[in-house]
Protein backbone atom coordinates (compact mmCIF):
# COMPACT_ATOMS: atom_id res chain seq x y z
CA UNK A 1 0.00 0.00 0.00
CA UNK A 2 1.24 3.50 -0.64
CA UNK A 3 2.68 5.68 2.10
CA UNK A 4 0.16 7.59 4.22
CA UNK A 5 2.89 9.79 5.71
CA UNK A 6 2.95 12.45 3.01
CA UNK A 7 1.37 15.87 3.34
CA UNK A 8 -2.42 15.92 3.17
CA UNK A 9 -2.33 18.06 0.03
CA UNK A 10 -0.30 15.38 -1.79
CA UNK A 11 -2.64 12.45 -1.23
CA UNK A 12 -5.83 14.42 -1.83
CA UNK A 13 -4.91 15.80 -5.26
CA UNK A 14 -2.79 12.91 -6.46
CA UNK A 15 -4.24 10.85 -9.30
CA UNK A 16 -3.33 7.48 -7.84
CA UNK A 17 -4.68 4.07 -8.88
CA UNK A 18 -5.86 3.80 -5.25
CA UNK A 19 -9.03 5.31 -3.82
CA UNK A 20 -7.48 7.47 -1.11
CA UNK A 21 -9.45 9.45 1.38
CA UNK A 22 -10.21 10.63 4.84
CA UNK A 23 -13.33 9.35 6.61
CA UNK A 24 -14.98 10.27 9.90
CA UNK A 25 -15.80 7.63 12.55
CA UNK A 26 -19.27 7.25 10.96
CA UNK A 27 -17.65 6.65 7.52
CA UNK A 28 -18.47 10.06 6.02
CA UNK A 29 -16.00 11.11 3.34
CA UNK A 30 -14.25 14.28 4.47
CA UNK A 31 -11.82 14.38 1.55
CA UNK A 32 -10.64 12.11 -1.26
CA UNK A 33 -8.55 11.97 -4.41
CA UNK A 34 -9.81 12.11 -8.00
CA UNK A 35 -9.70 8.33 -8.40
CA UNK A 36 -13.00 8.01 -6.51
CA UNK A 37 -14.79 10.01 -9.19
CA UNK A 38 -13.05 8.26 -12.08
CA UNK A 39 -13.59 4.70 -10.81
CA UNK A 40 -17.04 4.98 -9.25
CA UNK A 41 -18.56 7.52 -11.65
CA UNK A 42 -19.99 9.86 -9.02
CA UNK A 43 -19.23 13.57 -8.96
CA UNK A 44 -17.33 15.09 -6.05
CA UNK A 45 -20.57 16.69 -4.82
CA UNK A 46 -22.29 13.28 -4.73
CA UNK A 47 -19.52 11.82 -2.53
CA UNK A 48 -18.24 14.60 -0.28
CA UNK A 49 -19.77 14.42 3.19
CA UNK A 50 -21.72 11.26 2.36
CA UNK A 51 -21.36 8.04 4.34
CA UNK A 52 -19.74 5.12 2.54
CA UNK A 53 -22.53 2.96 3.99
CA UNK A 54 -24.80 4.38 1.23
CA UNK A 55 -22.58 2.72 -1.38
CA UNK A 56 -22.01 -0.64 0.35
CA UNK A 57 -24.12 -3.79 0.17
CA UNK A 58 -25.85 -4.31 3.56
CA UNK A 59 -24.15 -7.73 3.85
CA UNK A 60 -20.77 -5.95 3.88
CA UNK A 61 -21.55 -3.19 6.40
CA UNK A 62 -19.76 -5.01 9.25
CA UNK A 63 -16.54 -5.23 7.22
CA UNK A 64 -16.77 -1.56 6.34
CA UNK A 65 -17.23 -0.54 9.97
CA UNK A 66 -13.94 -2.30 10.80
CA UNK A 67 -12.31 0.30 8.59
CA UNK A 68 -12.87 3.07 11.15
CA UNK A 69 -12.29 1.02 14.29
CA UNK A 70 -9.13 2.65 15.69
CA UNK A 71 -8.37 -0.28 17.99
CA UNK A 72 -8.39 -2.72 15.08
CA UNK A 73 -6.39 -0.34 12.88
CA UNK A 74 -3.63 -0.20 15.49
CA UNK A 75 -3.22 -3.97 15.86
CA UNK A 76 -4.55 -5.56 12.69
CA UNK A 77 -2.28 -5.29 9.68
CA UNK A 78 -4.36 -6.97 7.00
CA UNK A 79 -6.56 -5.27 4.45
CA UNK A 80 -10.34 -5.23 4.76
CA UNK A 81 -12.30 -6.22 1.67
CA UNK A 82 -15.66 -4.83 0.69
CA UNK A 83 -17.30 -3.52 -2.47
CA UNK A 84 -18.67 -0.13 -3.43
CA UNK A 85 -21.62 0.46 -5.76
CA UNK A 86 -20.76 2.52 -8.82
CA UNK A 87 -23.06 5.13 -10.32
CA UNK A 88 -24.03 2.67 -13.10
CA UNK A 89 -25.26 0.16 -10.46
CA UNK A 90 -22.33 -2.25 -10.76
CA UNK A 91 -20.08 -3.08 -7.81
CA UNK A 92 -16.30 -2.94 -7.57
CA UNK A 93 -14.39 -4.84 -4.91
CA UNK A 94 -11.57 -3.14 -2.97
CA UNK A 95 -8.94 -4.16 -0.44
CA UNK A 96 -8.85 -1.33 2.10
CA UNK A 97 -6.01 -0.30 4.37
CA UNK A 98 -6.24 2.41 6.94
CA UNK A 99 -4.26 4.52 9.35
CA UNK A 100 -5.61 6.70 12.16
CA UNK A 101 -5.63 10.42 11.36
CA UNK A 102 -5.82 11.75 14.88
CA UNK A 103 -5.30 15.40 13.93
CA UNK A 104 -8.06 15.08 11.36
CA UNK A 105 -10.44 13.22 13.73
CA UNK A 106 -10.84 10.36 11.33
CA UNK A 107 -9.10 7.62 9.42
CA UNK A 108 -6.96 7.78 6.29
CA UNK A 109 -8.10 5.02 3.94
CA UNK A 110 -6.72 3.59 0.71
CA UNK A 111 -8.60 1.09 -1.45
CA UNK A 112 -6.98 -1.06 -4.12
CA UNK A 113 -9.40 -2.26 -6.82
CA UNK A 114 -9.59 -6.08 -6.82
CA UNK A 115 -12.54 -6.42 -9.19
CA UNK A 116 -10.74 -7.88 -12.21
CA UNK A 117 -8.70 -10.28 -10.07
CA UNK A 118 -11.89 -11.48 -8.33
CA UNK A 119 -13.57 -12.05 -11.72
CA UNK A 120 -10.59 -14.10 -12.93
CA UNK A 121 -10.58 -16.16 -9.72
CA UNK A 122 -14.30 -16.85 -10.06
CA UNK A 123 -13.90 -17.87 -13.70
CA UNK A 124 -10.97 -20.16 -12.84
CA UNK A 125 -12.94 -21.77 -10.01
CA UNK A 126 -15.96 -22.35 -12.24
CA UNK A 127 -13.78 -23.97 -14.91
CA UNK A 128 -12.67 -26.60 -12.40
CA UNK A 129 -16.13 -28.14 -12.39
CA UNK A 130 -17.52 -30.03 -15.39
CA UNK A 131 -20.71 -28.73 -16.92
CA UNK A 132 -23.73 -30.92 -16.33
CA UNK A 133 -24.84 -32.91 -19.35
CA UNK A 134 -28.13 -31.86 -20.83
CA UNK A 135 -30.92 -34.34 -20.25
CA UNK A 136 -32.40 -35.87 -23.36
CA UNK A 137 -36.08 -35.27 -23.92
CA UNK A 138 -38.67 -38.03 -24.34
CA UNK A 139 -38.13 -40.20 -27.37
DSSP file (Angstrom, degrees, kcal/mol; ACC not computed):
  #  RESIDUE AA STRUCTURE BP1 BP2  ACC     N-H-->O    O-->H-N    N-H-->O    O-->H-N    TCO  KAPPA ALPHA  PHI   PSI    X-CA   Y-CA   Z-CA
    1    1 A X              0   0    0      0, 0.0     3,-0.1     0, 0.0   110,-0.0   0.000 360.0 360.0 360.0 150.6    0.0    0.0    0.0
    2    2 A X        -     0   0    0      1,-0.1     2,-0.2     2,-0.1   108,-0.0  -0.255 360.0 -83.8 -71.4 160.4    1.2    3.5   -0.6
    3    3 A X        -     0   0    0      1,-0.1     3,-0.4     2,-0.0    -1,-0.1  -0.434  29.8-166.7 -68.5 130.1    2.7    5.7    2.1
    4    4 A X  S    S+     0   0    0     -2,-0.2    -1,-0.1     1,-0.2     7,-0.1   0.581  72.7  86.6 -85.9 -12.2    0.2    7.6    4.2
    5    5 A X        +     0   0    0      3,-0.0    -1,-0.2     2,-0.0     3,-0.1   0.474  64.0 102.5 -76.0  -2.2    2.9    9.8    5.7
    6    6 A X  S    S-     0   0    0     -3,-0.4     5,-0.1     1,-0.2     0, 0.0  -0.221  87.5 -73.0 -75.2 169.7    3.0   12.5    3.0
    7    7 A X    >>  -     0   0    0      1,-0.1     4,-1.4     2,-0.0     3,-1.0  -0.278  42.5-117.6 -60.7 147.2    1.4   15.9    3.3
    8    8 A X  H 3> S+     0   0    0      1,-0.3     4,-1.9     2,-0.2     5,-0.2   0.874 114.0  58.7 -54.7 -40.4   -2.4   15.9    3.2
    9    9 A X  H 3> S+     0   0    0      1,-0.2     4,-1.5     2,-0.2    -1,-0.3   0.834 103.0  54.6 -61.2 -32.3   -2.3   18.1    0.0
   10   10 A X  H <> S+     0   0    0     -3,-1.0     4,-1.4     1,-0.2    -1,-0.2   0.940 111.3  40.4 -68.5 -48.3   -0.3   15.4   -1.8
   11   11 A X  H  < S+     0   0    0     -4,-1.4    -1,-0.2     1,-0.2    -2,-0.2   0.792 113.4  54.6 -76.1 -25.1   -2.6   12.4   -1.2
   12   12 A X  H  < S+     0   0    0     -4,-1.9    22,-0.3    -5,-0.2    -1,-0.2   0.917 118.1  31.4 -73.3 -42.6   -5.8   14.4   -1.8
   13   13 A X  H  < S+     0   0    0     -4,-1.5    -2,-0.2    -5,-0.2    -1,-0.2   0.635  92.8 111.3 -92.4 -14.2   -4.9   15.8   -5.3
   14   14 A X     <  -     0   0    0     -4,-1.4     2,-1.4    -5,-0.2    20,-0.4  -0.346  66.3-136.4 -64.5 135.5   -2.8   12.9   -6.5
   15   15 A X        +     0   0    0     19,-0.1     2,-0.2    18,-0.1    -1,-0.1  -0.700  43.9 164.7 -92.1  83.6   -4.2   10.9   -9.3
   16   16 A X        -     0   0    0     -2,-1.4     4,-0.1     2,-0.3    19,-0.1  -0.570  52.2-120.9 -96.5 158.0   -3.3    7.5   -7.8
   17   17 A X  S    S+     0   0    0     -2,-0.2    96,-0.4     2,-0.1     2,-0.3   0.661  95.4  81.9 -70.7 -13.2   -4.7    4.1   -8.9
   18   18 A X  S    S-     0   0    0     94,-0.1     2,-0.9    92,-0.0    -2,-0.3  -0.654  87.5-121.7 -91.8 146.3   -5.9    3.8   -5.3
   19   19 A X  E     -A  111   0A   0     92,-2.5    92,-2.7    -2,-0.3     2,-0.4  -0.804  42.6-175.8 -79.9 111.0   -9.0    5.3   -3.8
   20   20 A X  E     +A  110   0A   0     -2,-0.9    13,-2.2    90,-0.2     2,-0.3  -0.907  13.9 133.4-114.8 139.3   -7.5    7.5   -1.1
   21   21 A X  E     -AB 109  32A   0     88,-2.4    88,-2.7    -2,-0.4     2,-0.4  -0.965  49.0-108.2-165.7-178.2   -9.5    9.5    1.4
   22   22 A X  E     -AB 108  31A   0      9,-2.6     8,-3.2    -2,-0.3     9,-1.3  -0.997  34.0-173.1-128.0 124.1  -10.2   10.6    4.8
   23   23 A X  E     -AB 107  29A   0     84,-2.5    84,-2.4    -2,-0.4     6,-0.2  -0.883  19.7-126.7-120.4 151.7  -13.3    9.4    6.6
   24   24 A X    >   -     0   0    0      4,-2.1     3,-2.3    -2,-0.3    82,-0.2  -0.332  43.8 -91.5 -81.9 171.6  -15.0   10.3    9.9
   25   25 A X  T 3  S+     0   0    0     80,-0.4    43,-0.1     1,-0.3    81,-0.1   0.745 130.5  53.2 -59.1 -22.4  -15.8    7.6   12.5
   26   26 A X  T 3  S-     0   0    0      2,-0.1    -1,-0.3    26,-0.0    27,-0.3   0.140 123.9-105.7 -98.0  20.6  -19.3    7.3   11.0
   27   27 A X    <   +     0   0    0     -3,-2.3    25,-2.5     1,-0.2     2,-0.4   0.656  66.8 152.9  69.6  20.9  -17.7    6.6    7.5
   28   28 A X  B     -E   51   0B   0     23,-0.3    -4,-2.1    24,-0.1     2,-0.6  -0.667  49.7-117.8 -80.2 135.4  -18.5   10.1    6.0
   29   29 A X  E     +B   23   0A   0     21,-2.4    20,-3.0    18,-0.4    -6,-0.2  -0.617  35.3 174.1 -75.5 114.9  -16.0   11.1    3.3
   30   30 A X  E    S-     0   0A   0     -8,-3.2     2,-0.3    -2,-0.6    -1,-0.2   0.786  70.1 -12.5 -88.9 -31.6  -14.2   14.3    4.5
   31   31 A X  E     +B   22   0A   0     -9,-1.3    -9,-2.6    17,-0.0    -1,-0.4  -0.971  66.0 172.2-163.9 156.5  -11.8   14.4    1.6
   32   32 A X  E     -B   21   0A   0     -2,-0.3   -11,-0.2   -11,-0.3     2,-0.1  -0.985  30.6-100.4-165.4 163.2  -10.6   12.1   -1.3
   33   33 A X    >   -     0   0    0    -13,-2.2     3,-1.1    -2,-0.3     4,-0.5  -0.304  43.7 -97.7 -86.6 175.1   -8.6   12.0   -4.4
   34   34 A X  T 3> S+     0   0    0    -20,-0.4     4,-2.0   -22,-0.3     3,-0.4   0.682 110.3  79.3 -66.9 -19.5   -9.8   12.1   -8.0
   35   35 A X  H 3> S+     0   0    0    -21,-0.4     4,-2.9   -17,-0.3     5,-0.4   0.839  84.4  62.3 -61.4 -33.7   -9.7    8.3   -8.4
   36   36 A X  H <> S+     0   0    0     -3,-1.1     4,-2.3     1,-0.2     6,-0.4   0.935 107.8  42.6 -55.6 -47.6  -13.0    8.0   -6.5
   37   37 A X  H  > S+     0   0    0     -4,-0.5     4,-1.8    -3,-0.4    -2,-0.2   0.919 116.5  47.4 -66.6 -44.1  -14.8   10.0   -9.2
   38   38 A X  H  < S+     0   0    0     -4,-2.0    -2,-0.2     2,-0.2    -1,-0.2   0.910 120.0  36.5 -65.7 -43.6  -13.1    8.3  -12.1
   39   39 A X  H  < S+     0   0    0     -4,-2.9    -2,-0.2    -5,-0.2    -3,-0.2   0.902 126.7  33.8 -79.4 -42.9  -13.6    4.7  -10.8
   40   40 A X  H  < S-     0   0    0     -4,-2.3    47,-3.0    -5,-0.4    48,-0.3   0.720  96.1-131.8 -90.5 -21.7  -17.0    5.0   -9.2
   41   41 A X     <  +     0   0    0     -4,-1.8     2,-0.2    -5,-0.4    -4,-0.2   0.440  61.8 126.7  88.3  -1.5  -18.6    7.5  -11.7
   42   42 A X        -     0   0    0     -6,-0.4    -1,-0.3     1,-0.1    -2,-0.1  -0.606  60.6-116.0 -88.2 151.3  -20.0    9.9   -9.0
   43   43 A X     >  -     0   0    0     -2,-0.2     4,-0.9     1,-0.1     3,-0.5  -0.395  29.9-106.9 -76.7 163.0  -19.2   13.6   -9.0
   44   44 A X  H >> S+     0   0    0      1,-0.2     4,-3.0     2,-0.2     3,-0.8   0.890 121.5  55.7 -56.2 -41.5  -17.3   15.1   -6.1
   45   45 A X  H 34 S+     0   0    0      1,-0.2    -1,-0.2     2,-0.2    -3,-0.0   0.826 104.0  53.8 -63.0 -32.5  -20.6   16.7   -4.8
   46   46 A X  H 34 S+     0   0    0     -3,-0.5    -1,-0.2     1,-0.1    -2,-0.2   0.701 119.7  32.9 -75.1 -19.1  -22.3   13.3   -4.7
   47   47 A X  H X< S+     0   0    0     -4,-0.9     3,-2.3    -3,-0.8   -18,-0.4   0.808  89.8  99.1-104.3 -40.4  -19.5   11.8   -2.5
   48   48 A X  T 3< S+     0   0    0     -4,-3.0   -18,-0.2     1,-0.3     3,-0.1  -0.290 101.5   2.1 -61.5 124.9  -18.2   14.6   -0.3
   49   49 A X  T 3  S+     0   0    0    -20,-3.0    -1,-0.3     1,-0.3     2,-0.3   0.406 103.3 122.8  81.3  -2.0  -19.8   14.4    3.2
   50   50 A X    <   -     0   0    0     -3,-2.3   -21,-2.4   -21,-0.2    -1,-0.3  -0.648  66.5-112.2 -92.3 149.7  -21.7   11.3    2.4
   51   51 A X  B >   -E   28   0B   0    -23,-0.3     3,-1.5    -2,-0.3     4,-0.3  -0.603  13.8-135.1 -79.4 138.0  -21.4    8.0    4.3
   52   52 A X  G >  S+     0   0    0    -25,-2.5     3,-2.3    -2,-0.3     4,-0.3   0.776  99.6  78.5 -60.4 -25.5  -19.7    5.1    2.5
   53   53 A X  G >  S+     0   0    0      1,-0.3     3,-1.3   -27,-0.3    -1,-0.3   0.831  83.6  63.8 -54.4 -32.5  -22.5    3.0    4.0
   54   54 A X  G <  S+     0   0    0     -3,-1.5    -1,-0.3     1,-0.2    -2,-0.2   0.753 107.5  41.9 -61.2 -24.4  -24.8    4.4    1.2
   55   55 A X  G <  S+     0   0    0     -3,-2.3    30,-3.0    -4,-0.3     2,-0.4   0.301 100.5  87.6-108.1   7.1  -22.6    2.7   -1.4
   56   56 A X  S <  S-     0   0    0     -3,-1.3    28,-0.1    -4,-0.3     5,-0.1  -0.882  82.3-109.8-115.1 139.1  -22.0   -0.6    0.4
   57   57 A X    >   -     0   0    0     -2,-0.4     3,-2.6    26,-0.3     4,-0.3  -0.406  31.9-121.4 -59.3 136.3  -24.1   -3.8    0.2
   58   58 A X  G >  S+     0   0    0      1,-0.3     3,-1.2     2,-0.2     4,-0.3   0.800 112.1  63.0 -53.5 -30.2  -25.8   -4.3    3.6
   59   59 A X  G 3  S+     0   0    0      1,-0.2    -1,-0.3     2,-0.1     4,-0.2   0.660 105.9  46.2 -68.2 -14.6  -24.1   -7.7    3.8
   60   60 A X  G <> S+     0   0    0     -3,-2.6     4,-2.0     1,-0.1    -1,-0.2   0.300  79.7 101.0-110.5   7.4  -20.8   -5.9    3.9
   61   61 A X  H <> S+     0   0    0     -3,-1.2     4,-2.3    -4,-0.3     5,-0.2   0.895  79.5  55.3 -60.2 -40.8  -21.6   -3.2    6.4
   62   62 A X  H  > S+     0   0    0     -4,-0.3     4,-1.1     1,-0.2    -1,-0.2   0.905 108.3  48.4 -61.1 -41.9  -19.8   -5.0    9.3
   63   63 A X  H >> S+     0   0    0      1,-0.2     4,-0.6     2,-0.2     3,-0.5   0.914 111.0  51.1 -63.6 -42.0  -16.5   -5.2    7.2
   64   64 A X  H >< S+     0   0    0     -4,-2.0     3,-1.2     1,-0.2     4,-0.5   0.877 104.2  56.7 -64.5 -37.7  -16.8   -1.6    6.3
   65   65 A X  H >< S+     0   0    0     -4,-2.3     3,-0.9     1,-0.3     4,-0.3   0.777  96.5  64.6 -67.0 -25.2  -17.2   -0.5   10.0
   66   66 A X  H X< S+     0   0    0     -4,-1.1     3,-1.0    -3,-0.5    -1,-0.3   0.788  88.8  71.8 -63.4 -26.0  -13.9   -2.3   10.8
   67   67 A X  T << S+     0   0    0     -3,-1.2    -1,-0.2    -4,-0.6    -2,-0.2   0.830 103.9  36.4 -60.3 -34.1  -12.3    0.3    8.6
   68   68 A X  T <  S+     0   0    0     -3,-0.9     2,-1.0    -4,-0.5    -1,-0.3   0.323  84.0 114.7-104.7   7.6  -12.9    3.1   11.1
   69   69 A X    <>  -     0   0    0     -3,-1.0     4,-2.4    -4,-0.3     3,-0.2  -0.697  50.6-163.0 -80.0 105.2  -12.3    1.0   14.3
   70   70 A X  H  > S+     0   0    0     -2,-1.0     4,-1.8     1,-0.2    -1,-0.2   0.842  86.0  55.9 -61.0 -35.9   -9.1    2.6   15.7
   71   71 A X  H  > S+     0   0    0      1,-0.2     4,-1.1     2,-0.2    -1,-0.2   0.928 111.4  43.3 -63.9 -44.1   -8.4   -0.3   18.0
   72   72 A X  H  > S+     0   0    0      1,-0.2     4,-3.3     2,-0.2     3,-0.3   0.891 110.3  56.3 -67.3 -39.0   -8.4   -2.7   15.1
   73   73 A X  H  < S+     0   0    0     -4,-2.4    -1,-0.2     1,-0.2    -2,-0.2   0.852 106.3  51.7 -61.7 -34.2   -6.4   -0.3   12.9
   74   74 A X  H  < S+     0   0    0     -4,-1.8    -1,-0.2    -5,-0.2    -2,-0.2   0.810 125.1  22.4 -73.8 -30.0   -3.6   -0.2   15.5
   75   75 A X  H  < S+     0   0    0     -4,-1.1     2,-0.6    -3,-0.3    -2,-0.2   0.699 107.2  75.9-111.5 -24.0   -3.2   -4.0   15.9
   76   76 A X     <  -     0   0    0     -4,-3.3    -1,-0.1    -5,-0.2     0, 0.0  -0.811  49.5-178.0 -98.6 121.5   -4.5   -5.6   12.7
   77   77 A X        +     0   0    0     -2,-0.6     2,-0.2     2,-0.1    -1,-0.1   0.542  49.0  97.5 -95.9  -7.0   -2.3   -5.3    9.7
   78   78 A X  S    S-     0   0    0      1,-0.1    -2,-0.1    19,-0.0     2,-0.0  -0.484  76.3-104.4 -88.8 155.9   -4.4   -7.0    7.0
   79   79 A X        -     0   0    0     -2,-0.2     2,-0.5    18,-0.1    18,-0.2  -0.329  26.2-131.1 -71.9 155.0   -6.6   -5.3    4.5
   80   80 A X  E     -C   96   0A   0     16,-2.7    16,-3.4    -2,-0.0     2,-0.5  -0.932  20.5-147.3-108.3 128.7  -10.3   -5.2    4.8
   81   81 A X  E     +C   95   0A   0     -2,-0.5     2,-0.3    14,-0.2    14,-0.2  -0.846  33.7 134.7-103.8 130.7  -12.3   -6.2    1.7
   82   82 A X  E     -C   94   0A   0     12,-1.8    12,-1.9    -2,-0.5     2,-0.2  -0.954  41.8-116.5-161.4 161.8  -15.7   -4.8    0.7
   83   83 A X  E     -C   93   0A   0     -2,-0.3     2,-0.4    10,-0.2   -26,-0.3  -0.633  13.9-148.0-102.9 156.3  -17.3   -3.5   -2.5
   84   84 A X  E     -C   92   0A   0      8,-2.4     8,-2.2    -2,-0.2     2,-0.4  -0.965  21.9-120.5-120.7 141.0  -18.7   -0.1   -3.4
   85   85 A X  E     -C   91   0A   0    -30,-3.0     6,-0.3    -2,-0.4     2,-0.1  -0.658  27.8-141.6 -80.0 130.5  -21.6    0.5   -5.8
   86   86 A X    >   -     0   0    0      4,-3.5     3,-2.0    -2,-0.4   -45,-0.2  -0.405  27.9-102.3 -84.6 166.9  -20.8    2.5   -8.8
   87   87 A X  T 3  S+     0   0    0    -47,-3.0   -46,-0.1     1,-0.3    -1,-0.1   0.825 122.3  58.1 -59.7 -32.8  -23.1    5.1  -10.3
   88   88 A X  T 3  S-     0   0    0    -48,-0.3    -1,-0.3     1,-0.1     3,-0.1   0.442 122.0-105.6 -79.6   1.9  -24.0    2.7  -13.1
   89   89 A X  S <  S+     0   0    0     -3,-2.0    -2,-0.1     1,-0.3    -1,-0.1   0.234  83.1 120.3  95.2 -14.1  -25.3    0.2  -10.5
   90   90 A X        -     0   0    0     -5,-0.1    -4,-3.5     1,-0.0     2,-0.4  -0.292  57.4-127.8 -75.7 168.2  -22.3   -2.3  -10.8
   91   91 A X  E     -C   85   0A   0     -6,-0.3     2,-0.4    -3,-0.1    -6,-0.2  -0.925  13.7-160.2-119.0 146.1  -20.1   -3.1   -7.8
   92   92 A X  E     -C   84   0A   0     -8,-2.2    -8,-2.4    -2,-0.4     2,-0.4  -0.988  16.8-135.0-124.0 135.9  -16.3   -2.9   -7.6
   93   93 A X  E     -C   83   0A   0     -2,-0.4    21,-3.5   -10,-0.2    22,-0.8  -0.726  24.2-173.5 -94.4 137.5  -14.4   -4.8   -4.9
   94   94 A X  E     -CD  82 113A   0    -12,-1.9   -12,-1.8    -2,-0.4     2,-0.6  -0.958  25.8-138.8-131.1 147.3  -11.6   -3.1   -3.0
   95   95 A X  E     -CD  81 112A   0     17,-2.4    17,-2.6    -2,-0.3     2,-0.4  -0.944  33.9-155.2-100.1 120.0   -8.9   -4.2   -0.4
   96   96 A X  E     -CD  80 111A   0    -16,-3.4   -16,-2.7    -2,-0.6     2,-0.3  -0.812  16.8-176.2-106.1 135.1   -8.8   -1.3    2.1
   97   97 A X  E     - D   0 110A   0     13,-2.3    13,-2.2    -2,-0.4     2,-0.3  -0.904  12.3-170.2-120.0 156.0   -6.0   -0.3    4.4
   98   98 A X  E     - D   0 109A   0     -2,-0.3     2,-0.3    11,-0.2    11,-0.2  -0.961  17.8-167.0-146.7 161.2   -6.2    2.4    6.9
   99   99 A X  E     - D   0 108A   0      9,-2.1     9,-2.9    -2,-0.3   -25,-0.1  -0.970  37.8-103.0-148.1 132.0   -4.3    4.5    9.3
  100  100 A X  E     - D   0 107A   0     -2,-0.3     2,-0.4     7,-0.2     7,-0.3  -0.255  23.4-160.1 -56.4 140.0   -5.6    6.7   12.2
  101  101 A X  E >>> + D   0 106A   0      5,-2.5     5,-1.5     1,-0.2     3,-0.9  -0.700  17.9 171.9-119.6  74.7   -5.6   10.4   11.4
  102  102 A X  G >45S+     0   0    0     -2,-0.4     3,-1.0     1,-0.3    -1,-0.2   0.862  75.5  51.0 -58.4 -42.0   -5.8   11.8   14.9
  103  103 A X  G 345S+     0   0    0      1,-0.2    -1,-0.3    -3,-0.1    -2,-0.0   0.790 114.6  45.2 -65.7 -26.0   -5.3   15.4   13.9
  104  104 A X  G <45S-     0   0    0     -3,-0.9    -1,-0.2     2,-0.1    -2,-0.2   0.443 108.6-125.2 -95.5  -1.8   -8.1   15.1   11.4
  105  105 A X  T <<5S+     0   0    0     -3,-1.0   -80,-0.4    -4,-0.6     2,-0.2   0.944  81.2  59.9  53.6  53.2  -10.4   13.2   13.7
  106  106 A X  E   <S- D   0 101A   0     -5,-1.5    -5,-2.5   -82,-0.2     2,-0.4  -0.835  87.7 -76.1-169.7-151.6  -10.8   10.4   11.3
  107  107 A X  E     -AD  23 100A   0    -84,-2.4   -84,-2.5    -7,-0.3     2,-0.4  -0.999  26.6-133.8-138.1 129.6   -9.1    7.6    9.4
  108  108 A X  E     -AD  22  99A   0     -9,-2.9    -9,-2.1    -2,-0.4     2,-0.3  -0.697  33.8-170.5 -76.4 134.4   -7.0    7.8    6.3
  109  109 A X  E     -AD  21  98A   0    -88,-2.7   -88,-2.4    -2,-0.4     2,-0.4  -0.941  17.4-171.6-128.8 152.2   -8.1    5.0    3.9
  110  110 A X  E     -AD  20  97A   0    -13,-2.2   -13,-2.3    -2,-0.3     2,-0.5  -0.962   8.1-162.8-143.7 124.3   -6.7    3.6    0.7
  111  111 A X  E     -AD  19  96A   0    -92,-2.7   -92,-2.5    -2,-0.4     2,-0.5  -0.932   5.0-156.7-115.4 125.5   -8.6    1.1   -1.5
  112  112 A X  E     - D   0  95A   0    -17,-2.6   -17,-2.4    -2,-0.5     2,-0.4  -0.869  28.3-118.2 -98.3 127.1   -7.0   -1.1   -4.1
  113  113 A X  E     + D   0  94A   0     -2,-0.5   -19,-0.3   -96,-0.4     4,-0.1  -0.499  36.9 170.3 -69.9 120.9   -9.4   -2.3   -6.8
  114  114 A X     >  +     0   0    0    -21,-3.5     4,-2.7    -2,-0.4     5,-0.2   0.303  43.0 110.3-109.1   4.8   -9.6   -6.1   -6.8
  115  115 A X  H  > S+     0   0    0    -22,-0.8     4,-2.2     1,-0.2     5,-0.2   0.890  79.0  43.1 -55.3 -51.3  -12.5   -6.4   -9.2
  116  116 A X  H  > S+     0   0    0      1,-0.2     4,-2.3     2,-0.2    -1,-0.2   0.903 114.7  50.7 -64.9 -40.3  -10.7   -7.9  -12.2
  117  117 A X  H  > S+     0   0    0      1,-0.2     4,-2.4     2,-0.2    -1,-0.2   0.914 110.3  50.2 -62.6 -41.9   -8.7  -10.3  -10.1
  118  118 A X  H  X S+     0   0    0     -4,-2.7     4,-2.4     2,-0.2    -2,-0.2   0.888 109.5  51.3 -63.5 -39.3  -11.9  -11.5   -8.3
  119  119 A X  H  X S+     0   0    0     -4,-2.2     4,-2.5    -5,-0.2    -1,-0.2   0.922 110.9  48.0 -62.8 -44.0  -13.6  -12.0  -11.7
  120  120 A X  H  X S+     0   0    0     -4,-2.3     4,-2.6     1,-0.2    -2,-0.2   0.901 111.5  50.3 -64.6 -40.4  -10.6  -14.1  -12.9
  121  121 A X  H  X S+     0   0    0     -4,-2.4     4,-2.4     2,-0.2    -1,-0.2   0.914 111.3  48.5 -63.1 -42.6  -10.6  -16.2   -9.7
  122  122 A X  H  X S+     0   0    0     -4,-2.4     4,-2.4     2,-0.2    -2,-0.2   0.926 112.3  48.4 -63.6 -45.0  -14.3  -16.9  -10.1
  123  123 A X  H  X S+     0   0    0     -4,-2.5     4,-1.9     1,-0.2    -2,-0.2   0.922 112.1  49.1 -60.9 -45.0  -13.9  -17.9  -13.7
  124  124 A X  H  X S+     0   0    0     -4,-2.6     4,-0.6     1,-0.2    -1,-0.2   0.897 111.7  49.3 -62.7 -40.7  -11.0  -20.2  -12.8
  125  125 A X  H >< S+     0   0    0     -4,-2.4     3,-0.8     1,-0.2     4,-0.4   0.898 110.3  50.2 -66.3 -40.0  -12.9  -21.8  -10.0
  126  126 A X  H >< S+     0   0    0     -4,-2.4     3,-1.1     1,-0.2    -1,-0.2   0.844 104.2  59.1 -66.6 -32.9  -16.0  -22.3  -12.2
  127  127 A X  H 3< S+     0   0    0     -4,-1.9    -1,-0.2     1,-0.2    -2,-0.2   0.655  92.3  69.4 -71.8 -14.4  -13.8  -24.0  -14.9
  128  128 A X  T << S+     0   0    0     -3,-0.8     2,-0.4    -4,-0.6    -1,-0.2   0.743  91.5  69.8 -72.1 -23.2  -12.7  -26.6  -12.4
  129  129 A X  S <  S-     0   0    0     -3,-1.1     3,-0.1    -4,-0.4     2,-0.1  -0.819  87.1-121.0-103.4 133.4  -16.1  -28.1  -12.4
  130  130 A X        -     0   0    0     -2,-0.4     2,-0.2     1,-0.1    -2,-0.1  -0.369  31.4-109.3 -68.9 148.6  -17.5  -30.0  -15.4
  131  131 A X        -     0   0    0      1,-0.1    -1,-0.1    -4,-0.1     2,-0.1  -0.539  38.1-105.6 -74.3 141.9  -20.7  -28.7  -16.9
  132  132 A X        -     0   0    0     -2,-0.2     2,-0.2     1,-0.1    -1,-0.1  -0.418  36.6-111.4 -67.4 143.3  -23.7  -30.9  -16.3
  133  133 A X        -     0   0    0     -2,-0.1     2,-0.2     1,-0.1    -1,-0.1  -0.505  33.9-108.8 -74.5 142.7  -24.8  -32.9  -19.3
  134  134 A X        -     0   0    0     -2,-0.2     2,-0.2     1,-0.1    -1,-0.1  -0.519  33.2-117.7 -73.5 136.8  -28.1  -31.9  -20.8
  135  135 A X        -     0   0    0     -2,-0.2     2,-0.3     1,-0.1    -1,-0.1  -0.505  27.0-119.9 -74.2 140.1  -30.9  -34.3  -20.2
  136  136 A X        -     0   0    0     -2,-0.2     3,-0.1     1,-0.1    -1,-0.1  -0.602  27.5-122.8 -80.6 141.9  -32.4  -35.9  -23.4
  137  137 A X        -     0   0    0     -2,-0.3    -1,-0.1     1,-0.2     2,-0.0  -0.122  46.7 -63.1 -73.8 175.7  -36.1  -35.3  -23.9
  138  138 A X              0   0    0      1,-0.1    -1,-0.2     0, 0.0     0, 0.0  -0.330 360.0 360.0 -63.0 143.8  -38.7  -38.0  -24.3
  139  139 A X              0   0    0     -3,-0.1    -1,-0.1    -2,-0.0    -2,-0.0   0.440 360.0 360.0 -81.5 360.0  -38.1  -40.2  -27.4
